[in-house]
């Protein structure tokens, strides 16, 4: 695969469907899930000590749910997703900070 092939494939990959999933409808309510998508890529060419040339590249994506649009009739609401891991990490960091500050105070 050449760098041009990789770039063409990446261009075809980055669409709105990465962020907004297909709508789901049930009992008159439509839900459109949304995600935060980010990524990166790179490539290069070079040659070894015998003069043989080569090229390569790569692309990586990460997607995390952020919430969903909920549509009922004419009303549209945003319902954020809860990241339990982030909540636990924040609580743990806050607790450790409190313990650290408590131990540093002069008595």
Jmol script that loads the backbone (N, CA, C; Angstrom):
load data "model"
ATOM      1  N   UNK A   1       0.851  -1.171   0.000  1.00  0.00           N
ATOM      2  CA  UNK A   1       0.000   0.000   0.000  1.00  0.00           C
ATOM      3  C   UNK A   1       0.896   1.235   0.000  1.00  0.00           C
ATOM      4  N   UNK A   2       0.599   2.170  -0.859  1.00  0.00           N
ATOM      5  CA  UNK A   2       1.385   3.397  -0.930  1.00  0.00           C
ATOM      6  C   UNK A   2       0.807   4.440   0.023  1.00  0.00           C
ATOM      7  N   UNK A   3       1.574   5.500   0.221  1.00  0.00           N
ATOM      8  CA  UNK A   3       1.106   6.594   1.069  1.00  0.00           C
ATOM      9  C   UNK A   3      -0.172   7.192   0.489  1.00  0.00           C
ATOM     10  N   UNK A   4      -0.229   7.321  -0.822  1.00  0.00           N
ATOM     11  CA  UNK A   4      -1.435   7.868  -1.464  1.00  0.00           C
ATOM     12  C   UNK A   4      -2.650   6.975  -1.196  1.00  0.00           C
ATOM     13  N   UNK A   5      -2.451   5.655  -1.275  1.00  0.00           N
ATOM     14  CA  UNK A   5      -3.551   4.731  -0.959  1.00  0.00           C
ATOM     15  C   UNK A   5      -4.011   4.911   0.487  1.00  0.00           C
ATOM     16  N   UNK A   6      -3.051   5.056   1.398  1.00  0.00           N
ATOM     17  CA  UNK A   6      -3.375   5.242   2.807  1.00  0.00           C
ATOM     18  C   UNK A   6      -4.172   6.526   3.021  1.00  0.00           C
ATOM     19  N   UNK A   7      -3.744   7.610   2.382  1.00  0.00           N
ATOM     20  CA  UNK A   7      -4.458   8.877   2.531  1.00  0.00           C
ATOM     21  C   UNK A   7      -5.863   8.796   1.948  1.00  0.00           C
ATOM     22  N   UNK A   8      -6.009   8.129   0.820  1.00  0.00           N
ATOM     23  CA  UNK A   8      -7.342   7.963   0.231  1.00  0.00           C
ATOM     24  C   UNK A   8      -8.242   7.137   1.144  1.00  0.00           C
ATOM     25  N   UNK A   9      -7.698   6.100   1.727  1.00  0.00           N
ATOM     26  CA  UNK A   9      -8.490   5.269   2.639  1.00  0.00           C
ATOM     27  C   UNK A   9      -8.873   6.059   3.893  1.00  0.00           C
ATOM     28  N   UNK A  10      -7.941   6.855   4.412  1.00  0.00           N
ATOM     29  CA  UNK A  10      -8.234   7.684   5.584  1.00  0.00           C
ATOM     30  C   UNK A  10      -9.326   8.697   5.260  1.00  0.00           C
ATOM     31  N   UNK A  11      -9.254   9.327   4.105  1.00  0.00           N
ATOM     32  CA  UNK A  11     -10.272  10.302   3.709  1.00  0.00           C
ATOM     33  C   UNK A  11     -11.645   9.650   3.666  1.00  0.00           C
ATOM     34  N   UNK A  12     -11.708   8.438   3.144  1.00  0.00           N
ATOM     35  CA  UNK A  12     -12.985   7.729   3.060  1.00  0.00           C
ATOM     36  C   UNK A  12     -13.479   7.279   4.437  1.00  0.00           C
ATOM     37  N   UNK A  13     -12.564   7.134   5.391  1.00  0.00           N
ATOM     38  CA  UNK A  13     -12.924   6.689   6.736  1.00  0.00           C
ATOM     39  C   UNK A  13     -13.519   7.815   7.570  1.00  0.00           C
ATOM     40  N   UNK A  14     -12.990   9.032   7.405  1.00  0.00           N
ATOM     41  CA  UNK A  14     -13.431  10.165   8.219  1.00  0.00           C
ATOM     42  C   UNK A  14     -14.727  10.737   7.669  1.00  0.00           C
ATOM     43  N   UNK A  15     -15.841  10.245   8.169  1.00  0.00           N
ATOM     44  CA  UNK A  15     -17.152  10.738   7.762  1.00  0.00           C
ATOM     45  C   UNK A  15     -17.955  11.074   9.008  1.00  0.00           C
ATOM     46  N   UNK A  16     -19.088  11.707   8.815  1.00  0.00           N
ATOM     47  CA  UNK A  16     -19.955  12.049   9.947  1.00  0.00           C
ATOM     48  C   UNK A  16     -20.441  10.799  10.669  1.00  0.00           C
ATOM     49  N   UNK A  17     -20.456   9.655   9.995  1.00  0.00           N
ATOM     50  CA  UNK A  17     -20.919   8.417  10.628  1.00  0.00           C
ATOM     51  C   UNK A  17     -19.987   7.972  11.756  1.00  0.00           C
ATOM     52  N   UNK A  18     -18.761   8.493  11.786  1.00  0.00           N
ATOM     53  CA  UNK A  18     -17.876   8.201  12.913  1.00  0.00           C
ATOM     54  C   UNK A  18     -18.364   8.896  14.178  1.00  0.00           C
ATOM     55  N   UNK A  19     -18.985  10.055  14.023  1.00  0.00           N
ATOM     56  CA  UNK A  19     -19.430  10.837  15.169  1.00  0.00           C
ATOM     57  C   UNK A  19     -20.878  10.530  15.522  1.00  0.00           C
ATOM     58  N   UNK A  20     -21.731  10.479  14.515  1.00  0.00           N
ATOM     59  CA  UNK A  20     -23.160  10.223  14.734  1.00  0.00           C
ATOM     60  C   UNK A  20     -23.520   8.858  14.171  1.00  0.00           C
ATOM     61  N   UNK A  21     -24.029   7.984  15.023  1.00  0.00           N
ATOM     62  CA  UNK A  21     -24.430   6.643  14.585  1.00  0.00           C
ATOM     63  C   UNK A  21     -25.782   6.722  13.882  1.00  0.00           C
ATOM     64  N   UNK A  22     -26.183   5.608  13.326  1.00  0.00           N
ATOM     65  CA  UNK A  22     -27.497   5.534  12.684  1.00  0.00           C
ATOM     66  C   UNK A  22     -28.586   5.795  13.722  1.00  0.00           C
ATOM     67  N   UNK A  23     -29.607   6.563  13.359  1.00  0.00           N
ATOM     68  CA  UNK A  23     -30.716   6.803  14.293  1.00  0.00           C
ATOM     69  C   UNK A  23     -31.471   5.514  14.603  1.00  0.00           C
ATOM     70  N   UNK A  24     -31.926   5.403  15.840  1.00  0.00           N
ATOM     71  CA  UNK A  24     -32.752   4.275  16.272  1.00  0.00           C
ATOM     72  C   UNK A  24     -34.120   4.828  16.653  1.00  0.00           C
ATOM     73  N   UNK A  25     -35.189   4.251  16.100  1.00  0.00           N
ATOM     74  CA  UNK A  25     -36.544   4.733  16.377  1.00  0.00           C
ATOM     75  C   UNK A  25     -37.344   3.629  17.034  1.00  0.00           C
ATOM     76  N   UNK A  26     -38.059   4.011  18.104  1.00  0.00           N
ATOM     77  CA  UNK A  26     -38.924   3.051  18.793  1.00  0.00           C
ATOM     78  C   UNK A  26     -40.023   3.824  19.515  1.00  0.00           C
ATOM     79  N   UNK A  27     -41.236   3.412  19.302  1.00  0.00           N
ATOM     80  CA  UNK A  27     -42.397   4.016  19.961  1.00  0.00           C
ATOM     81  C   UNK A  27     -42.435   5.533  19.791  1.00  0.00           C
ATOM     82  N   UNK A  28     -42.085   6.014  18.614  1.00  0.00           N
ATOM     83  CA  UNK A  28     -42.146   7.445  18.328  1.00  0.00           C
ATOM     84  C   UNK A  28     -40.982   8.259  18.857  1.00  0.00           C
ATOM     85  N   UNK A  29     -39.984   7.609  19.437  1.00  0.00           N
ATOM     86  CA  UNK A  29     -38.801   8.300  19.956  1.00  0.00           C
ATOM     87  C   UNK A  29     -37.603   7.897  19.102  1.00  0.00           C
ATOM     88  N   UNK A  30     -36.868   8.897  18.637  1.00  0.00           N
ATOM     89  CA  UNK A  30     -35.667   8.640  17.842  1.00  0.00           C
ATOM     90  C   UNK A  30     -34.443   9.005  18.673  1.00  0.00           C
ATOM     91  N   UNK A  31     -33.461   8.108  18.701  1.00  0.00           N
ATOM     92  CA  UNK A  31     -32.218   8.330  19.436  1.00  0.00           C
ATOM     93  C   UNK A  31     -31.069   8.300  18.437  1.00  0.00           C
ATOM     94  N   UNK A  32     -30.228   9.350  18.485  1.00  0.00           N
ATOM     95  CA  UNK A  32     -29.051   9.420  17.616  1.00  0.00           C
ATOM     96  C   UNK A  32     -27.817   9.475  18.518  1.00  0.00           C
ATOM     97  N   UNK A  33     -27.105   8.352  18.670  1.00  0.00           N
ATOM     98  CA  UNK A  33     -25.897   8.334  19.503  1.00  0.00           C
ATOM     99  C   UNK A  33     -24.778   9.170  18.877  1.00  0.00           C
ATOM    100  N   UNK A  34     -23.973   9.791  19.740  1.00  0.00           N
ATOM    101  CA  UNK A  34     -22.846  10.600  19.277  1.00  0.00           C
ATOM    102  C   UNK A  34     -21.588  10.192  20.030  1.00  0.00           C
ATOM    103  N   UNK A  35     -20.450  10.366  19.366  1.00  0.00           N
ATOM    104  CA  UNK A  35     -19.164  10.001  19.961  1.00  0.00           C
ATOM    105  C   UNK A  35     -18.136  11.084  19.678  1.00  0.00           C
ATOM    106  N   UNK A  36     -17.123  11.147  20.530  1.00  0.00           N
ATOM    107  CA  UNK A  36     -15.962  11.993  20.271  1.00  0.00           C
ATOM    108  C   UNK A  36     -14.946  11.098  19.576  1.00  0.00           C
ATOM    109  N   UNK A  37     -14.511  11.531  18.414  1.00  0.00           N
ATOM    110  CA  UNK A  37     -13.581  10.732  17.620  1.00  0.00           C
ATOM    111  C   UNK A  37     -12.318  11.548  17.384  1.00  0.00           C
ATOM    112  N   UNK A  38     -11.179  10.937  17.646  1.00  0.00           N
ATOM    113  CA  UNK A  38      -9.919  11.588  17.339  1.00  0.00           C
ATOM    114  C   UNK A  38      -8.921  10.529  16.914  1.00  0.00           C
ATOM    115  N   UNK A  39      -7.897  10.971  16.243  1.00  0.00           N
ATOM    116  CA  UNK A  39      -6.928  10.008  15.758  1.00  0.00           C
ATOM    117  C   UNK A  39      -5.715  10.696  15.178  1.00  0.00           C
ATOM    118  N   UNK A  40      -4.899   9.908  14.584  1.00  0.00           N
ATOM    119  CA  UNK A  40      -3.693  10.429  13.971  1.00  0.00           C
ATOM    120  C   UNK A  40      -3.118   9.414  13.014  1.00  0.00           C
ATOM    121  N   UNK A  41      -2.179   9.866  12.281  1.00  0.00           N
ATOM    122  CA  UNK A  41      -1.553   8.976  11.316  1.00  0.00           C
ATOM    123  C   UNK A  41      -0.198   9.514  10.917  1.00  0.00           C
ATOM    124  N   UNK A  42       0.490   8.716  10.213  1.00  0.00           N
ATOM    125  CA  UNK A  42       1.798   9.131   9.741  1.00  0.00           C
ATOM    126  C   UNK A  42       2.337   8.154   8.721  1.00  0.00           C
ATOM    127  N   UNK A  43       3.374   8.571   8.084  1.00  0.00           N
ATOM    128  CA  UNK A  43       3.982   7.716   7.079  1.00  0.00           C
ATOM    129  C   UNK A  43       5.350   8.240   6.717  1.00  0.00           C
ATOM    130  N   UNK A  44       6.041   7.462   5.958  1.00  0.00           N
ATOM    131  CA  UNK A  44       7.358   7.889   5.533  1.00  0.00           C
ATOM    132  C   UNK A  44       7.971   6.929   4.539  1.00  0.00           C
ATOM    133  N   UNK A  45       9.074   7.364   3.998  1.00  0.00           N
ATOM    134  CA  UNK A  45       9.835   6.539   3.058  1.00  0.00           C
ATOM    135  C   UNK A  45      11.296   6.578   3.471  1.00  0.00           C
ATOM    136  N   UNK A  46      12.039   5.644   2.980  1.00  0.00           N
ATOM    137  CA  UNK A  46      13.458   5.616   3.280  1.00  0.00           C
ATOM    138  C   UNK A  46      14.138   4.470   2.565  1.00  0.00           C
ATOM    139  N   UNK A  47      15.417   4.334   2.829  1.00  0.00           N
ATOM    140  CA  UNK A  47      16.176   3.238   2.223  1.00  0.00           C
ATOM    141  C   UNK A  47      17.138   2.673   3.257  1.00  0.00           C
ATOM    142  N   UNK A  48      17.490   1.408   3.057  1.00  0.00           N
ATOM    143  CA  UNK A  48      18.429   0.778   3.981  1.00  0.00           C
ATOM    144  C   UNK A  48      19.851   0.951   3.460  1.00  0.00           C
ATOM    145  N   UNK A  49      20.807   0.331   4.134  1.00  0.00           N
ATOM    146  CA  UNK A  49      22.216   0.506   3.785  1.00  0.00           C
ATOM    147  C   UNK A  49      22.565  -0.070   2.416  1.00  0.00           C
ATOM    148  N   UNK A  50      21.719  -0.949   1.872  1.00  0.00           N
ATOM    149  CA  UNK A  50      21.986  -1.499   0.535  1.00  0.00           C
ATOM    150  C   UNK A  50      21.304  -0.687  -0.557  1.00  0.00           C
ATOM    151  N   UNK A  51      20.539   0.322  -0.172  1.00  0.00           N
ATOM    152  CA  UNK A  51      19.873   1.164  -1.157  1.00  0.00           C
ATOM    153  C   UNK A  51      18.446   0.746  -1.478  1.00  0.00           C
ATOM    154  N   UNK A  52      17.967  -0.316  -0.842  1.00  0.00           N
ATOM    155  CA  UNK A  52      16.575  -0.718  -1.081  1.00  0.00           C
ATOM    156  C   UNK A  52      15.643   0.293  -0.440  1.00  0.00           C
ATOM    157  N   UNK A  53      14.659   0.721  -1.226  1.00  0.00           N
ATOM    158  CA  UNK A  53      13.705   1.724  -0.744  1.00  0.00           C
ATOM    159  C   UNK A  53      12.453   1.051  -0.201  1.00  0.00           C
ATOM    160  N   UNK A  54      11.807   1.741   0.705  1.00  0.00           N
ATOM    161  CA  UNK A  54      10.545   1.257   1.251  1.00  0.00           C
ATOM    162  C   UNK A  54       9.718   2.414   1.766  1.00  0.00           C
ATOM    163  N   UNK A  55       8.454   2.179   1.884  1.00  0.00           N
ATOM    164  CA  UNK A  55       7.579   3.197   2.468  1.00  0.00           C
ATOM    165  C   UNK A  55       6.557   2.509   3.357  1.00  0.00           C
ATOM    166  N   UNK A  56       5.947   3.278   4.207  1.00  0.00           N
ATOM    167  CA  UNK A  56       4.953   2.720   5.111  1.00  0.00           C
ATOM    168  C   UNK A  56       4.181   3.820   5.800  1.00  0.00           C
ATOM    169  N   UNK A  57       3.145   3.409   6.445  1.00  0.00           N
ATOM    170  CA  UNK A  57       2.321   4.388   7.144  1.00  0.00           C
ATOM    171  C   UNK A  57       1.306   3.694   8.026  1.00  0.00           C
ATOM    172  N   UNK A  58       0.612   4.490   8.778  1.00  0.00           N
ATOM    173  CA  UNK A  58      -0.404   3.941   9.658  1.00  0.00           C
ATOM    174  C   UNK A  58      -1.415   4.993  10.049  1.00  0.00           C
ATOM    175  N   UNK A  59      -2.525   4.524  10.556  1.00  0.00           N
ATOM    176  CA  UNK A  59      -3.619   5.399  10.949  1.00  0.00           C
ATOM    177  C   UNK A  59      -4.287   4.795  12.170  1.00  0.00           C
ATOM    178  N   UNK A  60      -4.589   5.616  13.139  1.00  0.00           N
ATOM    179  CA  UNK A  60      -5.278   5.127  14.328  1.00  0.00           C
ATOM    180  C   UNK A  60      -6.419   6.046  14.717  1.00  0.00           C
ATOM    181  N   UNK A  61      -7.502   5.468  15.196  1.00  0.00           N
ATOM    182  CA  UNK A  61      -8.674   6.227  15.624  1.00  0.00           C
ATOM    183  C   UNK A  61      -9.112   5.769  17.004  1.00  0.00           C
ATOM    184  N   UNK A  62      -9.646   6.693  17.778  1.00  0.00           N
ATOM    185  CA  UNK A  62     -10.236   6.382  19.074  1.00  0.00           C
ATOM    186  C   UNK A  62     -11.606   7.042  19.108  1.00  0.00           C
ATOM    187  N   UNK A  63     -12.612   6.313  19.566  1.00  0.00           N
ATOM    188  CA  UNK A  63     -13.962   6.871  19.684  1.00  0.00           C
ATOM    189  C   UNK A  63     -14.494   6.589  21.078  1.00  0.00           C
ATOM    190  N   UNK A  64     -15.075   7.607  21.680  1.00  0.00           N
ATOM    191  CA  UNK A  64     -15.679   7.466  23.005  1.00  0.00           C
ATOM    192  C   UNK A  64     -17.090   8.047  22.954  1.00  0.00           C
ATOM    193  N   UNK A  65     -18.063   7.348  23.526  1.00  0.00           N
ATOM    194  CA  UNK A  65     -19.427   7.883  23.523  1.00  0.00           C
ATOM    195  C   UNK A  65     -19.507   9.154  24.369  1.00  0.00           C
ATOM    196  N   UNK A  66     -20.219  10.149  23.851  1.00  0.00           N
ATOM    197  CA  UNK A  66     -20.399  11.392  24.605  1.00  0.00           C
ATOM    198  C   UNK A  66     -21.859  11.653  24.944  1.00  0.00           C
ATOM    199  N   UNK A  67     -22.772  10.974  24.276  1.00  0.00           N
ATOM    200  CA  UNK A  67     -24.188  11.181  24.571  1.00  0.00           C
ATOM    201  C   UNK A  67     -25.053  10.835  23.378  1.00  0.00           C
ATOM    202  N   UNK A  68     -26.282  11.329  23.431  1.00  0.00           N
ATOM    203  CA  UNK A  68     -27.221  11.049  22.346  1.00  0.00           C
ATOM    204  C   UNK A  68     -28.253  12.162  22.261  1.00  0.00           C
ATOM    205  N   UNK A  69     -28.700  12.421  21.043  1.00  0.00           N
ATOM    206  CA  UNK A  69     -29.841  13.300  20.827  1.00  0.00           C
ATOM    207  C   UNK A  69     -31.086  12.431  20.898  1.00  0.00           C
ATOM    208  N   UNK A  70     -32.058  12.866  21.685  1.00  0.00           N
ATOM    209  CA  UNK A  70     -33.319  12.148  21.823  1.00  0.00           C
ATOM    210  C   UNK A  70     -34.408  13.049  21.249  1.00  0.00           C
ATOM    211  N   UNK A  71     -35.113  12.539  20.241  1.00  0.00           N
ATOM    212  CA  UNK A  71     -36.127  13.326  19.544  1.00  0.00           C
ATOM    213  C   UNK A  71     -37.493  12.712  19.808  1.00  0.00           C
ATOM    214  N   UNK A  72     -38.380  13.514  20.422  1.00  0.00           N
ATOM    215  CA  UNK A  72     -39.773  13.116  20.677  1.00  0.00           C
ATOM    216  C   UNK A  72     -40.652  14.176  20.034  1.00  0.00           C
ATOM    217  N   UNK A  73     -41.302  13.832  18.951  1.00  0.00           N
ATOM    218  CA  UNK A  73     -42.129  14.808  18.247  1.00  0.00           C
ATOM    219  C   UNK A  73     -41.276  15.967  17.767  1.00  0.00           C
ATOM    220  N   UNK A  74     -41.584  17.179  18.223  1.00  0.00           N
ATOM    221  CA  UNK A  74     -40.832  18.381  17.841  1.00  0.00           C
ATOM    222  C   UNK A  74     -39.749  18.740  18.857  1.00  0.00           C
ATOM    223  N   UNK A  75     -39.633  17.968  19.918  1.00  0.00           N
ATOM    224  CA  UNK A  75     -38.694  18.272  20.996  1.00  0.00           C
ATOM    225  C   UNK A  75     -37.407  17.462  20.836  1.00  0.00           C
ATOM    226  N   UNK A  76     -36.264  18.164  20.907  1.00  0.00           N
ATOM    227  CA  UNK A  76     -34.950  17.519  20.814  1.00  0.00           C
ATOM    228  C   UNK A  76     -34.193  17.791  22.111  1.00  0.00           C
ATOM    229  N   UNK A  77     -33.702  16.747  22.739  1.00  0.00           N
ATOM    230  CA  UNK A  77     -32.918  16.870  23.973  1.00  0.00           C
ATOM    231  C   UNK A  77     -31.570  16.190  23.798  1.00  0.00           C
ATOM    232  N   UNK A  78     -30.566  16.739  24.466  1.00  0.00           N
ATOM    233  CA  UNK A  78     -29.238  16.134  24.510  1.00  0.00           C
ATOM    234  C   UNK A  78     -29.101  15.403  25.842  1.00  0.00           C
ATOM    235  N   UNK A  79     -28.741  14.126  25.792  1.00  0.00           N
ATOM    236  CA  UNK A  79     -28.536  13.322  26.997  1.00  0.00           C
ATOM    237  C   UNK A  79     -27.065  12.910  27.019  1.00  0.00           C
ATOM    238  N   UNK A  80     -26.269  13.508  27.929  1.00  0.00           N
ATOM    239  CA  UNK A  80     -24.844  13.174  27.957  1.00  0.00           C
ATOM    240  C   UNK A  80     -24.597  11.762  28.476  1.00  0.00           C
ATOM    241  N   UNK A  81     -23.563  11.144  27.949  1.00  0.00           N
ATOM    242  CA  UNK A  81     -23.141   9.828  28.440  1.00  0.00           C
ATOM    243  C   UNK A  81     -22.315  10.038  29.707  1.00  0.00           C
ATOM    244  N   UNK A  82     -22.419   9.123  30.634  1.00  0.00           N
ATOM    245  CA  UNK A  82     -21.650   9.196  31.874  1.00  0.00           C
ATOM    246  C   UNK A  82     -20.434   8.291  31.724  1.00  0.00           C
ATOM    247  N   UNK A  83     -19.251   8.880  31.881  1.00  0.00           N
ATOM    248  CA  UNK A  83     -18.007   8.117  31.809  1.00  0.00           C
ATOM    249  C   UNK A  83     -17.647   7.682  33.232  1.00  0.00           C
ATOM    250  N   UNK A  84     -18.031   6.470  33.588  1.00  0.00           N
ATOM    251  CA  UNK A  84     -17.821   5.970  34.948  1.00  0.00           C
ATOM    252  C   UNK A  84     -16.337   5.940  35.294  1.00  0.00           C
ATOM    253  N   UNK A  85     -15.493   5.567  34.355  1.00  0.00           N
ATOM    254  CA  UNK A  85     -14.051   5.523  34.624  1.00  0.00           C
ATOM    255  C   UNK A  85     -13.526   6.901  35.005  1.00  0.00           C
ATOM    256  N   UNK A  86     -13.979   7.928  34.305  1.00  0.00           N
ATOM    257  CA  UNK A  86     -13.529   9.284  34.613  1.00  0.00           C
ATOM    258  C   UNK A  86     -14.027   9.716  35.994  1.00  0.00           C
ATOM    259  N   UNK A  87     -15.262   9.355  36.327  1.00  0.00           N
ATOM    260  CA  UNK A  87     -15.792   9.695  37.653  1.00  0.00           C
ATOM    261  C   UNK A  87     -14.978   9.037  38.763  1.00  0.00           C
ATOM    262  N   UNK A  88     -14.644   7.761  38.586  1.00  0.00           N
ATOM    263  CA  UNK A  88     -13.856   7.042  39.593  1.00  0.00           C
ATOM    264  C   UNK A  88     -12.467   7.647  39.716  1.00  0.00           C
ATOM    265  N   UNK A  89     -11.835   7.963  38.594  1.00  0.00           N
ATOM    266  CA  UNK A  89     -10.502   8.562  38.611  1.00  0.00           C
ATOM    267  C   UNK A  89     -10.528   9.921  39.304  1.00  0.00           C
ATOM    268  N   UNK A  90     -11.540  10.731  39.014  1.00  0.00           N
ATOM    269  CA  UNK A  90     -11.658  12.042  39.652  1.00  0.00           C
ATOM    270  C   UNK A  90     -11.857  11.900  41.156  1.00  0.00           C
ATOM    271  N   UNK A  91     -12.718  10.983  41.574  1.00  0.00           N
ATOM    272  CA  UNK A  91     -12.949  10.769  43.007  1.00  0.00           C
ATOM    273  C   UNK A  91     -11.678  10.291  43.702  1.00  0.00           C
ATOM    274  N   UNK A  92     -10.947   9.378  43.071  1.00  0.00           N
ATOM    275  CA  UNK A  92      -9.709   8.864  43.661  1.00  0.00           C
ATOM    276  C   UNK A  92      -8.661   9.967  43.765  1.00  0.00           C
ATOM    277  N   UNK A  93      -8.522  10.783  42.726  1.00  0.00           N
ATOM    278  CA  UNK A  93      -7.547  11.875  42.755  1.00  0.00           C
ATOM    279  C   UNK A  93      -7.907  12.897  43.829  1.00  0.00           C
ATOM    280  N   UNK A  94      -9.191  13.193  43.971  1.00  0.00           N
ATOM    281  CA  UNK A  94      -9.639  14.130  45.007  1.00  0.00           C
ATOM    282  C   UNK A  94      -9.347  13.576  46.399  1.00  0.00           C
ATOM    283  N   UNK A  95      -9.621  12.300  46.611  1.00  0.00           N
ATOM    284  CA  UNK A  95      -9.356  11.678  47.910  1.00  0.00           C
ATOM    285  C   UNK A  95      -7.861  11.684  48.224  1.00  0.00           C
ATOM    286  N   UNK A  96      -7.033  11.345  47.248  1.00  0.00           N
ATOM    287  CA  UNK A  96      -5.582  11.358  47.470  1.00  0.00           C
ATOM    288  C   UNK A  96      -5.081  12.763  47.761  1.00  0.00           C
ATOM    289  N   UNK A  97      -5.625  13.742  47.049  1.00  0.00           N
ATOM    290  CA  UNK A  97      -5.244  15.132  47.304  1.00  0.00           C
ATOM    291  C   UNK A  97      -5.616  15.567  48.709  1.00  0.00           C
ATOM    292  N   UNK A  98      -6.804  15.172  49.167  1.00  0.00           N
ATOM    293  CA  UNK A  98      -7.242  15.522  50.521  1.00  0.00           C
ATOM    294  C   UNK A  98      -6.335  14.880  51.565  1.00  0.00           C
ATOM    295  N   UNK A  99      -5.977  13.623  51.369  1.00  0.00           N
ATOM    296  CA  UNK A  99      -5.075  12.933  52.304  1.00  0.00           C
ATOM    297  C   UNK A  99      -3.717  13.623  52.320  1.00  0.00           C
ATOM    298  N   UNK A 100      -3.199  13.970  51.169  1.00  0.00           N
ATOM    299  CA  UNK A 100      -1.900  14.635  51.071  1.00  0.00           C
ATOM    300  C   UNK A 100      -1.928  15.984  51.789  1.00  0.00           C
ATOM    301  N   UNK A 101      -2.970  16.778  51.554  1.00  0.00           N
ATOM    302  CA  UNK A 101      -3.070  18.087  52.202  1.00  0.00           C
ATOM    303  C   UNK A 101      -3.244  17.951  53.712  1.00  0.00           C
ATOM    304  N   UNK A 102      -3.997  16.966  54.137  1.00  0.00           N
ATOM    305  CA  UNK A 102      -4.212  16.752  55.574  1.00  0.00           C
ATOM    306  C   UNK A 102      -2.898  16.402  56.275  1.00  0.00           C
ATOM    307  N   UNK A 103      -2.072  15.612  55.650  1.00  0.00           N
ATOM    308  CA  UNK A 103      -0.797  15.193  56.258  1.00  0.00           C
ATOM    309  C   UNK A 103       0.229  16.317  56.268  1.00  0.00           C
ATOM    310  N   UNK A 104       0.119  17.277  55.364  1.00  0.00           N
ATOM    311  CA  UNK A 104       1.100  18.360  55.279  1.00  0.00           C
ATOM    312  C   UNK A 104       0.798  19.506  56.239  1.00  0.00           C
ATOM    313  N   UNK A 105      -0.396  19.577  56.757  1.00  0.00           N
ATOM    314  CA  UNK A 105      -0.749  20.675  57.657  1.00  0.00           C
ATOM    315  C   UNK A 105      -0.006  20.519  58.985  1.00  0.00           C
ATOM    316  N   UNK A 106       0.555  21.638  59.488  1.00  0.00           N
ATOM    317  CA  UNK A 106       1.238  21.561  60.794  1.00  0.00           C
ATOM    318  C   UNK A 106       0.230  21.329  61.908  1.00  0.00           C
ATOM    319  N   UNK A 107       0.662  20.615  62.914  1.00  0.00           N
ATOM    320  CA  UNK A 107      -0.243  20.279  64.028  1.00  0.00           C
ATOM    321  C   UNK A 107       0.103  21.058  65.244  1.00  0.00           C
TER     322      UNK A 107
END
end "model"
wireframe off; spacefill off
backbone 0.3
color backbone group
